[in-house]
Amino acid sequence: MDKLSELQRHNNMAAIHSKDTKPELIVRRGLWSRGFRYRLNYKRLPGHPDLVLRKYRTCIFVNGCFWHGHRSLTPNPSPKGEGSEYILTDSECCKIPKTNRDFWVAKIRRNKERDKEEQRKLAEMGWHCITVWECELKPSKREETLDSIAFTLNHIWLQDHQARVAAYPQQNEEDMQMPMAAEGDGWSLVPSK
């Protein structure tokens, strides 16, 4: 049984915003202090990524564990494969409410499918996608997560801007007609007096 009235529950859920969340601000401050520059909620790309680093062709999505069902998919134990391949269950960072459970399971499943489709579209466009989960930004893991993001971004940049190696043509010494520095055409290496 829900301890809040229907109006109170509605007001609580309406107060949750999708921009400038605490996890997103943590990632933004961490990347800015490490020298990375980005755009916020870039509307020209599918899914309106939370952060877009154009120099790295990378989109960063900062996902809340509840809204995007972090670690909540488990294989369906149904022997005949009825329904979906995976079912949504509670995990250590994502607890599905007991009231109106069917609604929340359907909503989280739609969010997961939409996230997957948007990241597929971005990959087809040549963008890299990084997903940062809310539970990875707890104080005990925060610096490790931010360092991991910085390492990944630097790795992506090096991979994308790698020097193109071209094979040099092979030449024999007999084929080379290189002028010598001290040939007798008026030039001398010895200074005249």
N, CA, C and O of each residue as an XYZ file, in Angstrom:
772
protein
N       0.846     -1.181      0.000
C       0.000      0.000      0.000
C       0.883      1.232      0.000
O       1.855      1.313      0.750
N       0.543      2.176     -0.832
C       1.288      3.423     -0.930
C       0.954      4.313      0.257
O      -0.216      4.471      0.606
N       1.977      4.896      0.881
C       1.781      5.743      2.063
C       1.321      7.150      1.691
O       0.809      7.883      2.537
N       1.501      7.522      0.436
C       1.107      8.848     -0.025
C      -0.222      8.777     -0.757
O      -0.584      7.749     -1.330
N      -0.946      9.902     -0.725
C      -2.191      9.953     -1.482
C      -1.861     10.039     -2.971
O      -0.713     10.259     -3.357
N      -2.872      9.864     -3.780
C      -2.663      9.895     -5.223
C      -2.137     11.266     -5.678
O      -1.274     11.335     -6.553
N      -2.646     12.338     -5.098
C      -2.187     13.688     -5.443
C      -0.744     13.912     -4.990
O       0.053     14.488     -5.732
N      -0.403     13.466     -3.787
C       0.970     13.600     -3.300
C       1.946     12.816     -4.183
O       3.024     13.309     -4.515
N       1.563     11.595     -4.560
C       2.417     10.778     -5.424
C       2.590     11.464     -6.783
O       3.692     11.483     -7.332
N       1.513     12.022     -7.321
C       1.583     12.728     -8.599
C       2.542     13.921     -8.508
O       3.362     14.138     -9.399
N       2.429     14.684     -7.431
C       3.303     15.850     -7.254
C       4.760     15.436     -7.105
O       5.648     16.101     -7.638
N       5.018     14.342     -6.383
C       6.395     13.855     -6.247
C       6.982     13.473     -7.599
O       8.111     13.843     -7.921
N       6.208     12.730     -8.387
C       6.705     12.280     -9.683
C       6.845     13.444    -10.661
O       7.752     13.437    -11.493
N       5.972     14.438    -10.578
C       6.043     15.597    -11.468
C       7.245     16.484    -11.150
O       7.717     17.229    -12.008
N       7.733     16.400     -9.920
C       8.867     17.238     -9.513
C      10.202     16.695    -10.030
O      11.220     17.381     -9.930
N      10.216     15.493    -10.571
C      11.455     14.905    -11.073
C      11.676     15.398    -12.495
O      10.833     15.202    -13.371
N      12.824     16.043    -12.716
C      13.131     16.618    -14.026
C      14.156     15.758    -14.749
O      14.838     14.930    -14.145
N      14.249     15.973    -16.055
C      15.190     15.180    -16.845
C      16.466     15.938    -17.164
O      17.409     15.346    -17.689
N      16.526     17.227    -16.862
C      17.720     18.026    -17.128
C      18.293     18.529    -15.813
O      17.575     18.729    -14.833
N      19.611     18.727    -15.819
C      20.328     19.269    -14.658
C      20.097     18.442    -13.393
O      19.934     18.996    -12.306
N      20.083     17.131    -13.536
C      19.949     16.264    -12.378
C      21.280     16.214    -11.635
O      22.315     16.586    -12.188
N      21.258     15.761    -10.402
C      22.483     15.701     -9.607
C      23.549     14.816    -10.270
O      24.703     15.237    -10.350
N      23.211     13.602    -10.749
C      24.235     12.797    -11.424
C      24.814     13.492    -12.663
O      26.015     13.410    -12.920
N      23.959     14.171    -13.422
C      24.440     14.881    -14.611
C      25.387     16.017    -14.229
O      26.403     16.226    -14.892
N      25.063     16.744    -13.177
C      25.940     17.834    -12.727
C      27.290     17.303    -12.253
O      28.316     17.947    -12.469
N      27.301     16.141    -11.612
C      28.554     15.531    -11.161
C      29.439     15.205    -12.364
O      30.637     15.489    -12.354
N      28.846     14.610    -13.398
C      29.617     14.262    -14.599
C      30.101     15.527    -15.287
O      31.253     15.591    -15.717
N      29.245     16.533    -15.400
C      29.638     17.780    -16.063
C      30.805     18.452    -15.350
O      31.771     18.866    -15.990
N      30.720     18.559    -14.033
C      31.816     19.191    -13.277
C      33.101     18.376    -13.389
O      34.188     18.935    -13.532
N      32.972     17.051    -13.323
C      34.148     16.192    -13.409
C      34.845     16.293    -14.753
O      36.073     16.352    -14.810
N      34.075     16.314    -15.843
C      34.674     16.426    -17.169
C      35.260     17.816    -17.395
O      36.335     17.955    -17.979
N      34.550     18.843    -16.930
C      35.047     20.221    -17.107
C      36.382     20.405    -16.386
O      37.296     21.031    -16.921
N      36.493     19.864    -15.179
C      37.738     20.015    -14.419
C      38.884     19.225    -15.046
O      40.050     19.521    -14.784
N      38.572     18.232    -15.866
C      39.598     17.448    -16.563
C      39.905     18.005    -17.950
O      40.675     17.407    -18.701
N      39.307     19.149    -18.296
C      39.625     19.836    -19.534
C      38.753     19.494    -20.722
O      39.074     19.895    -21.841
N      37.665     18.769    -20.529
C      36.778     18.412    -21.635
C      35.691     19.473    -21.759
O      35.162     19.959    -20.759
N      35.365     19.824    -23.001
C      34.315     20.801    -23.275
C      33.200     20.102    -24.040
O      33.456     19.201    -24.840
N      31.965     20.518    -23.794
C      30.817     19.775    -24.293
C      29.637     20.700    -24.528
O      29.644     21.864    -24.127
N      28.631     20.158    -25.184
C      27.340     20.829    -25.351
C      26.310     20.046    -24.556
O      26.436     18.836    -24.369
N      25.287     20.755    -24.091
C      24.256     20.122    -23.268
C      22.999     19.832    -24.078
O      22.563     20.659    -24.880
N      22.420     18.655    -23.866
C      21.122     18.268    -24.432
C      21.000     18.671    -25.899
O      20.083     19.398    -26.279
N      21.913     18.202    -26.699
C      22.035     18.576    -28.111
C      20.842     18.047    -28.882
O      20.705     16.836    -29.056
N      19.971     18.943    -29.350
C      18.697     18.556    -29.947
C      18.821     18.030    -31.370
O      17.869     17.447    -31.887
N      19.976     18.219    -32.021
C      20.125     17.773    -33.404
C      20.424     16.282    -33.524
O      20.392     15.730    -34.624
N      20.710     15.635    -32.412
C      21.037     14.207    -32.440
C      19.891     13.388    -31.850
O      19.164     13.877    -30.984
N      19.722     12.147    -32.311
C      18.671     11.292    -31.747
C      18.859     11.091    -30.251
O      19.974     10.852    -29.787
N      17.783     11.188    -29.507
C      17.824     10.941    -28.081
C      18.241     12.136    -27.244
O      18.240     12.045    -26.016
N      18.599     13.254    -27.867
C      19.049     14.454    -27.148
C      20.022     14.097    -26.029
O      19.681     14.222    -24.853
N      21.227     13.654    -26.380
C      22.190     13.224    -25.357
C      22.430     14.305    -24.303
O      22.376     15.499    -24.600
N      22.696     13.870    -23.064
C      22.939     14.814    -21.982
C      24.176     15.658    -22.256
O      24.162     16.870    -22.040
N      25.240     15.028    -22.729
C      26.479     15.736    -23.069
C      26.936     15.280    -24.447
O      26.885     14.091    -24.763
N      27.378     16.218    -25.258
C      27.915     15.896    -26.583
C      29.293     16.531    -26.687
O      29.443     17.744    -26.541
N      30.288     15.707    -26.939
C      31.655     16.168    -27.140
C      31.956     16.009    -28.629
O      32.324     14.925    -29.080
N      31.799     17.092    -29.387
C      31.927     17.018    -30.847
C      33.344     16.677    -31.272
O      33.539     15.969    -32.259
N      34.331     17.171    -30.544
C      35.726     16.890    -30.888
C      35.998     15.385    -30.865
O      36.810     14.885    -31.644
N      35.328     14.678    -29.984
C      35.535     13.239    -29.811
C      34.455     12.418    -30.513
O      34.504     11.188    -30.486
N      33.482     13.080    -31.139
C      32.326     12.425    -31.750
C      31.694     11.442    -30.761
O      31.429     10.283    -31.081
N      31.467     11.946    -29.562
C      30.973     11.098    -28.471
C      29.771     11.739    -27.794
O      29.746     12.948    -27.561
N      28.777     10.916    -27.482
C      27.599     11.326    -26.722
C      27.642     10.617    -25.378
O      27.949      9.428    -25.298
N      27.334     11.355    -24.333
C      27.289     10.767    -22.993
C      25.854     10.869    -22.481
O      25.265     11.949    -22.446
N      25.312      9.727    -22.088
C      23.990      9.662    -21.475
C      24.178      9.377    -19.994
O      24.811      8.385    -19.632
N      23.637     10.232    -19.133
C      23.691     10.015    -17.689
C      22.307      9.510    -17.289
O      21.342     10.273    -17.262
N      22.221      8.215    -16.979
C      20.933      7.566    -16.741
C      20.691      7.337    -15.256
O      21.589      6.934    -14.517
N      19.454      7.603    -14.837
C      19.017      7.229    -13.503
C      18.736      5.737    -13.482
O      18.132      5.203    -14.411
N      19.169      5.068    -12.433
C      19.029      3.606    -12.368
C      17.559      3.172    -12.423
O      17.233      2.181    -13.078
N      16.676      3.903    -11.744
C      15.266      3.518    -11.739
C      14.635      3.719    -13.109
O      14.005      2.799    -13.632
N      14.789      4.896    -13.701
C      14.086      5.242    -14.933
C      14.548      4.424    -16.135
O      13.789      4.240    -17.087
N      15.765      3.940    -16.102
C      16.289      3.192    -17.241
C      16.552      1.721    -16.902
O      17.158      1.005    -17.699
N      16.102      1.267    -15.731
C      16.137     -0.149    -15.384
C      17.520     -0.752    -15.329
O      17.771     -1.785    -15.950
N      18.431     -0.119    -14.590
C      19.811     -0.615    -14.509
C      19.865     -1.971    -13.817
O      19.341     -2.131    -12.714
N      20.487     -2.929    -14.453
C      20.687     -4.294    -13.937
C      19.389     -4.975    -13.534
O      19.382     -5.807    -12.626
N      18.303     -4.636    -14.190
C      17.032     -5.231    -13.784
C      16.516     -6.266    -14.774
O      15.457     -6.853    -14.548
N      17.232     -6.502    -15.854
C      16.812     -7.524    -16.811
C      17.393     -8.873    -16.441
O      18.597     -8.997    -16.216
N      16.544     -9.879    -16.378
C      17.005    -11.248    -16.152
C      16.359    -12.137    -17.210
O      15.261    -11.833    -17.678
N      17.012    -13.218    -17.592
C      16.416    -14.109    -18.604
C      15.075    -14.652    -18.131
O      14.883    -14.940    -16.950
N      14.163    -14.782    -19.068
C      12.827    -15.294    -18.774
C      12.915    -16.799    -18.532
O      13.377    -17.530    -19.408
N      12.478    -17.283    -17.357
C      12.574    -18.715    -17.064
C      11.499    -19.551    -17.750
O      11.471    -20.771    -17.588
N      10.617    -18.913    -18.513
C       9.532    -19.647    -19.172
C      10.105    -20.652    -20.170
O      10.856    -20.267    -21.066
N       9.762    -21.934    -20.028
C      10.340    -22.962    -20.907
C       9.906    -22.840    -22.366
O      10.653    -23.232    -23.262
N       8.725    -22.310    -22.618
C       8.224    -22.218    -23.980
C       8.562    -20.892    -24.636
O       8.185    -20.659    -25.784
N       9.265    -20.019    -23.928
C       9.630    -18.729    -24.496
C       8.452    -17.788    -24.642
O       8.442    -16.928    -25.523
N       7.441    -17.950    -23.765
C       6.268    -17.092    -23.835
C       6.656    -15.674    -23.431
O       7.464    -15.476    -22.523
N       6.092    -14.721    -24.092
C       6.356    -13.332    -23.745
C       7.732    -12.886    -24.193
O       8.225    -13.293    -25.244
N       8.330    -12.057    -23.392
C       9.621    -11.467    -23.741
C      10.775    -12.398    -23.375
O      10.619    -13.301    -22.552
N      11.923    -12.171    -23.990
C      13.117    -12.957    -23.677
C      13.621    -12.644    -22.268
O      14.200    -13.504    -21.603
N      13.396    -11.407    -21.820
C      13.869    -10.964    -20.522
C      12.711    -10.402    -19.715
O      11.758     -9.852    -20.269
N      12.806    -10.548    -18.396
C      11.811     -9.949    -17.518
C      12.509     -8.933    -16.634
O      13.703     -9.053    -16.360
N      11.765     -7.935    -16.189
C      12.302     -6.905    -15.300
C      12.122     -7.352    -13.854
O      11.025     -7.719    -13.432
N      13.219     -7.314    -13.107
C      13.182     -7.658    -11.696
C      13.908     -6.574    -10.908
O      14.598     -5.731    -11.481
N      13.747     -6.604     -9.605
C      14.452     -5.651     -8.748
C      15.947     -5.956     -8.755
O      16.353     -7.116     -8.826
N      16.753     -4.912     -8.681
C      18.194     -5.078     -8.520
C      18.623     -4.222     -7.340
O      17.790     -3.559     -6.722
N      19.934     -4.228     -7.014
C      20.392     -3.468     -5.854
C      20.225     -1.963     -6.047
O      20.146     -1.230     -5.061
N      20.171     -1.480     -7.292
C      20.049     -0.033     -7.507
C      18.731      0.349     -8.177
O      18.467      1.537     -8.360
N      17.908     -0.611     -8.544
C      16.642     -0.315     -9.224
C      15.533     -1.160     -8.591
O      15.429     -2.359     -8.848
N      14.723     -0.529     -7.777
C      13.597     -1.217     -7.141
C      12.309     -0.808     -7.844
O      11.960      0.373     -7.868
N      11.613     -1.763     -8.406
C      10.362     -1.484     -9.100
C       9.251     -1.396     -8.049
O       9.137     -2.283     -7.203
N       8.432     -0.339     -8.090
C       7.370     -0.180     -7.087
C       6.399     -1.353     -7.092
O       6.149     -1.967     -8.129
N       5.860     -1.651     -5.921
C       4.913     -2.754     -5.794
C       3.513     -2.339     -6.232
O       2.717     -3.166     -6.678
N       3.218     -1.023     -6.094
C       1.913     -0.553     -6.543
C       1.991     -0.205     -8.022
O       2.953      0.416     -8.474
N       0.990     -0.603     -8.757
C       0.910     -0.337    -10.197
C       2.144     -0.877    -10.923
O       2.698     -0.224    -11.807
N       2.553     -2.062    -10.537
C       3.790     -2.675    -11.037
C       3.789     -2.868    -12.555
O       4.813     -2.658    -13.204
N       2.656     -3.263    -13.120
C       2.595     -3.482    -14.577
C       2.903     -2.201    -15.339
O       3.609     -2.231    -16.347
N       2.378     -1.076    -14.863
C       2.650      0.212    -15.508
C       4.142      0.516    -15.491
O       4.712      0.892    -16.516
N       4.786      0.354    -14.317
C       6.205      0.700    -14.191
C       7.088     -0.248    -14.991
O       8.076      0.185    -15.584
N       6.754     -1.514    -15.018
C       7.532     -2.477    -15.807
C       7.451     -2.121    -17.291
O       8.457     -2.147    -17.999
N       6.248     -1.790    -17.752
C       6.081     -1.417    -19.167
C       6.835     -0.126    -19.476
O       7.462     -0.013    -20.529
N       6.780      0.842    -18.571
C       7.456      2.128    -18.787
C       8.972      1.942    -18.844
O       9.629      2.476    -19.738
N       9.520      1.203    -17.913
C      10.971      0.984    -17.881
C      11.412      0.182    -19.104
O      12.466      0.454    -19.678
N      10.616     -0.793    -19.498
C      10.943     -1.586    -20.690
C      10.964     -0.695    -21.940
O      11.861     -0.819    -22.773
N       9.967      0.214    -22.073
C       9.948      1.149    -23.212
C      11.176      2.055    -23.183
O      11.782      2.315    -24.223
N      11.543      2.536    -21.994
C      12.733      3.393    -21.879
C      13.983      2.655    -22.332
O      14.810      3.216    -23.051
N      14.126      1.405    -21.920
C      15.306      0.619    -22.298
C      15.343      0.384    -23.808
O      16.401      0.484    -24.430
N      14.190      0.072    -24.391
C      14.134     -0.154    -25.836
C      14.441      1.133    -26.598
O      15.165      1.110    -27.593
N      13.891      2.251    -26.133
C      14.155      3.542    -26.779
C      15.634      3.908    -26.681
O      16.215      4.385    -27.656
N      16.250      3.692    -25.514
C      17.680      3.982    -25.348
C      18.516      3.162    -26.324
O      19.441      3.677    -26.951
N      18.183      1.898    -26.442
C      18.924      1.001    -27.342
C      18.791      1.459    -28.793
O      19.776      1.470    -29.531
N      17.595      1.832    -29.201
C      17.349      2.277    -30.573
C      18.079      3.599    -30.860
O      18.662      3.759    -31.932
N      18.049      4.534    -29.919
C      18.727      5.820    -30.123
C      20.239      5.630    -30.223
O      20.891      6.278    -31.040
N      20.793      4.757    -29.408
C      22.235      4.525    -29.475
C      22.610      3.799    -30.770
O      23.700      4.010    -31.302
N      21.730      2.956    -31.272
C      21.980      2.311    -32.558
C      22.014      3.352    -33.678
O      22.879      3.298    -34.552
N      21.066      4.304    -33.651
C      21.039      5.368    -34.662
C      22.303      6.217    -34.587
O      22.885      6.559    -35.616
N      22.727      6.556    -33.374
C      23.946      7.357    -33.219
C      25.167      6.611    -33.738
O      26.040      7.212    -34.364
N      25.236      5.321    -33.486
C      26.362      4.523    -33.974
C      26.371      4.491    -35.501
O      27.437      4.551    -36.114
N      25.194      4.397    -36.118
C      25.115      4.427    -37.576
C      25.593      5.764    -38.131
O      26.118      5.826    -39.243
N      25.414      6.836    -37.357
C      25.854      8.168    -37.779
C      27.343      8.396    -37.486
O      27.891      9.443    -37.834
N      27.994      7.422    -36.852
C      29.422      7.540    -36.570
C      29.753      8.117    -35.202
O      30.894      8.510    -34.962
N      28.788      8.174    -34.310
C      29.011      8.698    -32.965
C      29.291      7.550    -31.998
O      28.746      6.455    -32.140
N      30.146      7.818    -31.018
C      30.396      6.887    -29.926
C      29.423      7.234    -28.802
O      29.094      8.403    -28.604
N      28.965      6.230    -28.073
C      28.032      6.460    -26.966
C      28.615      5.916    -25.673
O      29.138      4.802    -25.630
N      28.519      6.713    -24.629
C      28.924      6.296    -23.286
C      27.709      6.469    -22.383
O      27.079      7.527    -22.371
N      27.387      5.426    -21.631
C      26.292      5.495    -20.671
C      26.877      5.477    -19.265
O      27.634      4.575    -18.905
N      26.520      6.479    -18.483
C      26.967      6.569    -17.093
C      25.734      6.371    -16.220
O      24.731      7.066    -16.382
N      25.815      5.417    -15.291
C      24.690      5.108    -14.422
C      24.803      5.871    -13.110
O      25.902      6.145    -12.627
N      23.674      6.203    -12.554
C      23.592      6.961    -11.308
C      24.356      6.271    -10.172
O      25.011      6.944     -9.376
N      24.281      4.942    -10.089
C      24.940      4.223     -8.992
C      26.464      4.253     -9.126
O      27.169      4.040     -8.140
N      26.984      4.513    -10.333
C      28.427      4.596    -10.531
C      28.989      5.937    -10.068
O      30.205      6.130    -10.057
N      28.106      6.867     -9.684
C      28.538      8.196     -9.261
C      28.413      8.400     -7.760
O      28.461      9.533     -7.280
N      28.253      7.315     -7.019
C      28.254      7.426     -5.554
C      29.646      7.854     -5.120
O      30.618      7.569     -5.820
N      29.769      8.529     -3.987
C      31.080      9.062     -3.575
C      32.218      8.047     -3.572
O      33.359      8.403     -3.867
N      31.929      6.795     -3.244
C      33.001      5.793     -3.190
C      33.524      5.416     -4.580
O      34.673      4.989     -4.703
N      32.703      5.565     -5.634
C      33.100      5.170     -6.987
C      33.279      6.360     -7.931
O      33.713      6.184     -9.070
N      32.952      7.558     -7.473
C      32.855      8.722     -8.358
C      34.136      9.019     -9.126
O      34.102      9.122    -10.352
N      35.260      9.159     -8.436
C      36.517      9.522     -9.106
C      36.953      8.433    -10.085
O      37.456      8.730    -11.169
N      36.759      7.188     -9.701
C      37.109      6.078    -10.596
C      36.269      6.132    -11.874
O      36.787      5.910    -12.969
N      34.979      6.425    -11.734
C      34.097      6.522    -12.896
C      34.492      7.684    -13.793
O      34.564      7.530    -15.012
N      34.751      8.855    -13.197
C      35.124     10.026    -13.993
C      36.469      9.820    -14.684
O      36.644     10.238    -15.829
N      37.422      9.181    -14.003
C      38.707      8.867    -14.641
C      38.521      7.889    -15.796
O      39.187      7.990    -16.826
N      37.608      6.944    -15.609
C      37.327      5.963    -16.659
C      36.727      6.650    -17.887
O      37.076      6.305    -19.016
N      35.836      7.609    -17.683
C      35.249      8.353    -18.799
C      36.339      9.137    -19.527
O      36.392      9.131    -20.756
N      37.215      9.815    -18.766
C      38.304     10.588    -19.376
C      39.236      9.672    -20.171
O      39.656     10.021    -21.274
N      39.555      8.517    -19.620
C      40.417      7.561    -20.324
C      39.755      7.107    -21.622
O      40.406      7.036    -22.665
N      38.457      6.799    -21.555
C      37.728      6.348    -22.741
C      37.696      7.436    -23.807
O      37.891      7.146    -24.987
N      37.454      8.681    -23.412
C      37.427      9.785    -24.376
C      38.785      9.973    -25.036
O      38.861     10.172    -26.249
N      39.857      9.914    -24.255
C      41.193     10.046    -24.830
C      41.508      8.882    -25.768
O      42.136      9.076    -26.810
N      41.082      7.695    -25.407
C      41.290      6.519    -26.261
C      40.538      6.673    -27.583
O      41.071      6.356    -28.646
N      39.305      7.159    -27.512
C      38.510      7.384    -28.722
C      39.198      8.406    -29.618
O      39.291      8.208    -30.829
N      39.683      9.501    -29.026
C      40.331     10.546    -29.823
C      41.586      9.996    -30.503
O      41.813     10.246    -31.687
N      42.390      9.258    -29.762
C      43.611      8.696    -30.353
C      43.282      7.705    -31.461
O      43.967      7.658    -32.482
N      42.251      6.929    -31.259
C      41.862      5.943    -32.262
C      41.348      6.633    -33.533
O      41.683      6.217    -34.642
N      40.541      7.679    -33.371
C      39.974      8.374    -34.525
C      41.001      9.236    -35.256
O      40.868      9.455    -36.460
N      42.022      9.728    -34.554
C      43.008     10.620    -35.155
C      44.367      9.953    -35.323
O      45.402     10.617    -35.365
N      44.344      8.672    -35.416
C      45.570      7.898    -35.575
C      46.213      8.242    -36.920
O      45.522      8.437    -37.920
N      47.550      8.312    -36.927
C      48.275      8.630    -38.155
C      48.044      7.534    -39.187
O      48.096      6.343    -38.878
N      47.794      7.954    -40.388
C      47.612      6.994    -41.472
C      48.985      6.527    -41.936
O      49.830      7.349    -42.289
N      49.212      5.251    -41.940
C      50.499      4.691    -42.325
C      50.439      4.334    -43.802
O      49.595      3.550    -44.235
N      51.357      4.928    -44.570
C      51.429      4.641    -45.997
C      52.767      3.978    -46.283
O      53.798      4.367    -45.733
N      52.739      2.992    -47.135
C      53.976      2.298    -47.487
C      54.793      3.175    -48.437
O      54.266      3.714    -49.410
N      56.066      3.306    -48.144
C      56.955      4.066    -49.023
C      57.369      3.183    -50.190
O      57.560      1.978    -50.024
N      57.508      3.783    -51.376
C      57.941      2.965    -52.521
C      59.391      2.528    -52.331
O      60.228      3.299    -51.862
N      59.667      1.314    -52.693
C      61.024      0.766    -52.581
C      61.828      1.173    -53.808
O      61.366      1.027    -54.940
N      63.038      1.687    -53.576
C      63.922      2.080    -54.678
C      65.293      1.464    -54.459
O      65.766      1.332    -53.331
N      65.911      1.094    -55.559
C      67.279      0.579    -55.502
C      68.243      1.760    -55.548
O      67.907      2.829    -56.058
N      69.428      1.559    -55.016
C      70.420      2.632    -55.013
C      70.842      3.014    -56.423
O      71.180      4.174    -56.662
N      70.833      2.075    -57.366
C      71.229      2.384    -58.739
C      70.215      3.301    -59.405
O      70.581      4.091    -60.275
N      68.937      3.209    -59.012
C      67.894      4.020    -59.627
C      67.917      5.466    -59.143
O      67.375      6.347    -59.810
N      68.526      5.717    -58.012
C      68.500      7.044    -57.413
C      69.503      7.970    -58.106
O      70.677      7.618    -58.222
N      69.071      9.126    -58.560
C      69.911     10.124    -59.198
C      69.961     11.347    -58.291
O      69.440     12.409    -58.634
N      70.577     11.191    -57.160
C      70.661     12.277    -56.191
C      71.920     13.095    -56.454
O      72.992     12.511    -56.616
N      71.834     14.433    -56.502
C      73.029     15.258    -56.665
C      73.879     15.208    -55.405
O      73.351     15.124    -54.296
N      75.163     15.259    -55.574
C      76.094     15.257    -54.451
C      76.304     16.688    -53.985
O      76.191     17.618    -54.783
N      76.602     16.879    -52.722
C      76.754     18.219    -52.168
C      78.017     18.909    -52.673
O      78.034     20.137    -52.759
N      79.070     18.175    -53.008
C      80.338     18.799    -53.396
C      80.663     18.506    -54.850
O      81.800     18.154    -55.164
N      79.701     18.642    -55.736
C      79.970     18.429    -57.143
C      80.638     19.669    -57.720
O      80.603     20.735    -57.107
N      81.238     19.539    -58.878
C      82.028     20.617    -59.453
C      81.229     21.609    -60.264
O      81.631     21.916    -61.386
N      80.134     22.122    -59.773
C      79.360     23.097    -60.528
C      79.513     24.505    -59.954
O      78.598     25.324    -60.040
N      80.678     24.774    -59.370
C      80.932     26.116    -58.870
C      80.721     26.257    -57.370
O      81.092     27.271    -56.778
N      80.144     25.275    -56.776
C      79.903     25.338    -55.332
C      81.055     24.629    -54.639
O      81.537     23.592    -55.094
N      81.471     25.195    -53.560
C      82.553     24.589    -52.811
C      82.229     24.654    -51.342
O      81.627     25.615    -50.863
N      82.635     23.615    -50.626
C      82.405     23.601    -49.183
C      83.538     24.295    -48.435
O      83.416     24.598    -47.248
N      84.645     24.543    -49.144
C      85.798     25.193    -48.516
C      85.666     26.687    -48.755
O      85.520     27.118    -49.899
N      85.715     27.484    -47.693
C      85.568     28.940    -47.889
C      86.764     29.500    -48.647
O      87.901     29.087    -48.419
N      86.511     30.414    -49.524
C      87.591     31.034    -50.291
C      88.213     32.165    -49.491
O      87.573     32.767    -48.630
N      89.511     32.447    -49.803
C      90.213     33.483    -49.077
C      90.270     34.747    -49.822
O      90.836     35.726    -49.335
